[in-house]
Amino acid sequence: MNQEAREQQIAQAESLLGDHLELPGFAKGLYFGEFRHERLPAYPELEAHEDVNQRVAELREFSAREIDPIRIDREARIPDDVIAGLGRLGVLGACLPAGAGGMGWSQVAYCRLLQVLGGWCGSTALFVNAHHSIGPRAIALFGTPEQQRRWLPRVATGEWLSAFALTEPEAGSDAANVQTTATPSEDGRGWRLNGVKRWITNGGIAQVLTVMARTPMPKGGSQISAFLVTPDTPGFEVVEARMEKCGVRGTATARLAFHDMFVPKENLLGPLGKGLRIALTVLDYGRTTFGASCTGAAWYCVERALAHARTR
């Protein structure tokens, strides 16, 4: 197709799309055979942290000295002293606001820490990812100032562990199919939670959980909302604290149940009915750190393969 024909095709498409739409973006230009480099955003300037390299080195040293991945897999448990050490290093609150006890790191800097852990112990990497990447992230992004002051400082240090309770027997990848319900209490002071959750990493050992439940809406129907709950609340049940798994056995993967459990209205996280949006936003962060963990594991495999190839 010559240049004139391409321009005519683009013009025809633009007229069909309507004058209110902007000119084709980069990807649309590729469809028409045009490399519209001017439509690409500028490459972002990565935030520089002077202590990132030092923290990465400290974590690598700590992992080699304190984290025994074979023992963790054999005993299906991450030792408490390992969790405490990760808290002292700042790993458990790396991206949380500095004002809430975290280090205020960018996602890119934090991914470097997950690469180290992913290349050393998959269970520990998964534990950190669940506790930090998706646990308190919803509070940091959507919580009120009071909720942030109440929950984040202890989570950032690892004094409190966190979990993100979305998955259910009928709602895994189909996140919109949550069946756990949150019914307004008769006195108007909060909600009553009923339902079950499963495959919740840290669910049986966490002190604070973000729970997704379906709530009735003022104009009819129901939508998913997010709630902050604690395991000391009557009606909270840990059905199984550590489910058996084939891999990453050190993580505490739980089955939970809520039996008419009262949640006060101040524990509603974000707007009523916006829980699915909150969940999907938070999971975006967890996906990138999972990728960093896998990259670390891949580096480990390549290093061992090279060592074997050079000495066999």
C-alpha positions in Angstrom: 0.0 0.0 0.0 1.5 3.4 -1.0 1.6 6.5 1.1 -1.5 8.1 -0.5 -3.6 5.0 -0.1 -2.6 4.8 3.6 -3.5 8.4 4.2 -6.9 7.9 2.6 -7.5 4.8 4.7 -6.6 6.8 7.9 -8.8 9.7 6.9 -11.7 7.4 6.2 -11.3 5.7 9.6 -11.1 9.1 11.4 -14.3 10.2 9.7 -16.1 7.1 10.8 -14.8 7.4 14.4 -16.1 11.0 14.6 -14.5 14.4 14.9 -14.6 14.3 18.7 -11.9 11.6 18.9 -8.3 12.6 18.8 -5.9 11.5 16.0 -4.9 7.8 16.0 -2.5 6.8 18.8 0.7 4.9 18.4 -0.9 1.4 18.3 -3.6 2.5 15.9 -1.0 4.0 13.7 0.8 0.7 13.5 -2.4 -0.9 12.2 -2.4 1.5 9.3 1.3 1.0 8.7 2.4 4.3 10.4 5.1 4.6 13.0 3.7 7.6 14.9 6.6 8.1 17.3 5.3 11.5 18.3 2.3 9.8 19.9 4.5 7.9 22.3 4.8 9.3 25.9 8.3 10.3 27.0 10.2 7.6 28.9 9.6 8.2 32.6 12.4 9.4 34.8 12.9 6.7 37.4 12.9 7.9 41.0 16.4 7.6 42.5 16.8 6.2 46.0 20.4 6.5 47.3 19.9 3.6 49.7 18.3 1.1 47.2 21.6 -0.6 46.3 22.5 -0.8 50.0 19.2 -2.2 51.0 19.3 -4.8 48.2 22.8 -5.8 49.3 21.6 -6.1 52.9 18.6 -8.2 51.9 20.9 -10.5 49.8 23.2 -10.9 52.8 20.3 -11.5 55.2 18.7 -14.1 52.9 22.0 -16.1 52.6 22.5 -15.9 56.4 19.0 -16.2 57.8 16.6 -17.7 55.2 16.8 -21.5 54.7 14.5 -22.2 51.8 14.9 -26.0 52.2 13.9 -25.9 55.8 11.0 -23.6 55.1 9.7 -25.9 52.4 10.2 -29.0 54.6 8.5 -27.5 57.7 5.9 -25.6 55.7 6.5 -22.5 57.8 8.5 -19.2 57.6 10.2 -18.7 61.0 9.2 -15.8 63.1 12.8 -14.5 63.3 12.9 -14.3 59.4 9.7 -12.2 59.4 11.0 -10.0 62.1 14.3 -9.5 60.2 12.5 -8.5 57.1 10.6 -6.0 59.1 13.8 -4.5 60.5 15.2 -4.2 57.0 12.1 -2.2 55.9 11.1 -4.8 53.3 7.6 -5.2 54.8 6.8 -1.5 54.4 9.0 -0.5 51.5 6.3 1.3 49.4 4.2 2.5 52.3 4.3 6.3 53.0 7.2 7.4 55.1 4.8 9.2 57.4 3.2 5.8 58.2 6.4 4.0 59.0 7.3 2.9 55.5 10.2 3.9 53.3 8.1 5.6 50.5 9.9 3.6 47.8 8.7 3.4 44.2 7.3 0.2 42.8 10.4 -0.1 40.6 12.8 0.0 43.6 10.6 -2.4 45.6 10.7 -4.9 42.7 14.5 -5.1 43.2 13.9 -6.5 46.7 11.4 -9.0 45.4 13.9 -10.2 42.8 16.3 -11.0 45.6 13.7 -12.9 47.6 12.3 -14.7 44.5 15.7 -16.0 43.6 16.3 -17.3 47.1 13.0 -18.5 48.6 9.7 -18.6 46.7 7.7 -18.9 49.9 9.3 -15.9 51.5 8.8 -13.9 48.3 5.1 -14.8 48.2 4.6 -14.0 51.9 6.1 -10.5 51.4 4.1 -10.0 48.2 0.8 -10.8 49.9 1.6 -8.8 53.1 2.9 -5.7 51.4 2.0 -5.6 47.7 -1.7 -6.3 48.1 -2.4 -6.3 51.9 -2.0 -2.7 53.1 -1.8 -1.3 49.5 -5.6 -0.7 49.5 -5.3 1.2 52.8 -2.5 3.4 51.4 -4.4 4.1 48.2 -8.1 4.3 49.3 -8.1 4.5 53.1 -9.1 7.6 55.1 -6.4 9.4 57.1 -7.7 7.8 60.2 -7.6 4.3 58.7 -4.0 4.9 57.6 -2.9 6.2 61.0 -4.6 3.2 62.7 -3.4 0.4 60.5 -0.3 1.2 58.4 2.5 1.9 61.0 2.2 -1.6 62.6 1.9 -3.2 59.2 4.9 -1.4 57.8 7.2 -2.9 60.5 5.7 -6.4 60.4 4.3 -6.1 64.0 1.0 -6.8 62.3 0.7 -9.1 59.3 -1.9 -8.4 56.6 -3.9 -10.4 54.1 -6.1 -9.7 51.1 -9.3 -11.8 51.2 -10.9 -11.8 47.8 -10.9 -15.4 46.5 -13.9 -17.7 47.2 -15.0 -21.2 45.9 -16.9 -19.4 43.1 -14.8 -16.2 42.8 -11.1 -16.6 41.8 -10.2 -15.2 38.5 -13.9 -14.3 38.2 -13.4 -11.6 40.9 -16.8 -10.1 40.2 -18.6 -13.3 41.4 -18.0 -12.7 45.1 -20.7 -14.3 47.2 -19.7 -13.2 50.7 -22.3 -10.7 51.9 -22.2 -7.7 54.0 -25.7 -6.8 55.3 -26.3 -3.5 57.0 -26.9 -4.0 60.8 -30.3 -3.1 62.2 -28.9 -0.3 64.4 -27.1 1.3 61.4 -23.7 1.1 63.0 -22.1 -1.2 60.4 -22.5 -4.5 58.5 -22.8 -8.2 59.2 -20.5 -10.4 57.2 -21.4 -13.9 56.1 -19.5 -16.2 53.7 -16.3 -18.0 53.1 -12.9 -17.3 51.6 -10.2 -19.6 50.5 -6.6 -19.6 49.1 -6.0 -16.5 51.3 -2.2 -16.1 51.7 -1.4 -15.0 55.3 -5.2 -15.3 56.1 -4.7 -17.5 59.2 -1.8 -15.5 60.6 -2.8 -11.9 59.7 -3.9 -9.3 62.3 -5.7 -7.1 59.6 -7.4 -8.3 56.5 -9.0 -6.5 53.5 -12.2 -8.4 52.8 -14.3 -8.1 49.7 -18.1 -8.6 50.2 -21.3 -8.0 48.3 -23.4 -5.2 49.8 -26.9 -4.0 48.9 -27.0 -0.6 47.2 -29.4 2.3 48.0 -30.8 2.3 44.5 -31.2 -1.5 44.3 -29.0 -4.4 43.4 -25.7 -5.2 45.0 -22.1 -4.3 44.5 -18.8 -5.4 46.0 -17.4 -3.3 48.8 -14.1 -3.5 50.7 -13.9 -3.9 54.5 -11.1 -3.9 57.1 -11.5 -6.7 59.6 -9.5 -8.2 62.4 -9.4 -11.9 63.5 -10.3 -11.1 67.1 -13.8 -10.1 66.0 -16.6 -12.6 67.1 -17.8 -14.6 64.1 -14.3 -14.7 62.4 -13.2 -18.3 61.8 -10.0 -19.7 60.5 -11.3 -23.0 59.0 -7.8 -24.1 57.9 -4.7 -22.0 58.7 -2.2 -23.8 56.4 -3.6 -25.6 53.4 -1.4 -28.2 51.9 0.3 -27.2 48.7 2.8 -28.7 46.2 5.0 -25.6 46.1 5.7 -22.4 48.1 4.8 -24.6 51.1 6.1 -22.0 53.6 3.3 -19.6 53.1 0.2 -19.8 55.3 -2.6 -20.3 52.8 -5.9 -20.2 54.6 -9.6 -21.0 54.4 -11.7 -18.5 56.3 -15.4 -18.1 57.3 -17.5 -15.2 58.6 -20.5 -16.0 60.7 -22.7 -12.9 61.2 -19.5 -11.0 62.0 -20.0 -7.4 62.8 -17.9 -4.8 61.0 -18.3 -1.1 62.1 -19.0 1.5 59.5 -15.6 3.2 60.0 -14.0 0.0 58.7 -15.6 0.4 55.2 -12.6 0.9 52.9 -13.3 3.3 50.1 -16.7 4.2 48.7 -19.6 1.7 49.1 -19.9 -0.5 46.1 -16.4 0.2 44.7 -14.7 -2.8 46.2 -14.1 -4.5 42.8 -12.4 -1.4 41.5 -10.2 -1.4 44.7 -9.4 -5.1 44.4 -8.4 -4.9 40.7 -6.3 -1.8 41.3 -4.4 -3.3 44.2 -3.9 -6.6 42.3 -2.2 -4.6 39.5 0.6 -3.8 42.0 0.8 -7.4 43.1 1.2 -8.6 39.5 4.3 -6.5 38.9 6.0 -7.8 42.1 5.1 -11.4 41.2 6.8 -10.8 38.0 9.9 -9.5 39.8 9.9 -12.6 42.0 9.8 -14.8 38.9 12.6 -12.8 37.3 14.7 -13.5 40.4 13.9 -17.2 40.2 14.9 -17.2 36.5 18.2 -15.5 37.3 18.9 -18.2 39.9 18.2 -20.9 37.4 20.4 -19.3 34.8 23.3 -18.9 37.2 23.1 -22.5 38.3 22.8 -23.7 34.7 25.9 -21.7 33.7 27.9 -23.1 36.7 26.9 -26.6 35.8 27.8 -26.2 32.1 31.2 -24.8 33.0 32.2 -27.5 35.5 30.4 -30.7 34.4 
